[in-house]
Amino acid sequence: FEKDYFKDYKWTENIKCSPGENNYITSFYKSFDDPTMYEKYGEYMYEYKSDLLPEMFAPLRKAARVEDHSPIPLFSRVMSFDVLYNREDAIKEMDFICSVIDNFDISNDQKKDFLNEILHYWMFSIKDESFEHEHERRYVVIMEDDCKYYDINTDDSDFLKLKTGLFERADVVRKSYNN
């Protein structure tokens, strides 16, 4: 980030913008019937009319009930957001975020830490304008180190392999743009 973006907020000096740990990103495109999508990403397209996707690929984890510590299954956290393709919109959004944080009655160091936590995820919401036709929605699967997860494989730290019914539950599957 350039310093000019945050000139109104002295507490934003030396902001870090790096991804948080154990986050896995997946993207789905909201452009339907776009021949460019088939050319770039393959001849099979899975279409979903609802946004139930986070529930379909959120890994299950083992947790304990507060009352008796008996085990219960829970879904891990998944955040979803639409991608911004315009630099000016991204700057306006970041300025809005900073203005909200600036109103909190906390120290400047706490404000900076809070903004850094937001930036771990916000940095994935921006993409070059040349991809605007894709109308991308991104999902971030957040996994905690101290949890046991089921139906996943993280042997390769760059990828999360997850058993899911995602491809069985598509609303529409097309083999090519013309089909």
Secondary structure, 3 states (H helix, E strand, C coil): CCHHHHCCCHHHCCCCCCCCCCEEEEEEECCCCCHHHHHHHCCCEEECCCCCHHHHHCCEEEEECCCCCCEEEEECEEEEEECECCHHHHHHHHHHHHHHHHCCCCCHHHHHHHHHHHHHHHHHHECCHHHHHHCEEEEEEECCCCCCEECEECCCCCCCEECCCHHHCCCEEECCCCC
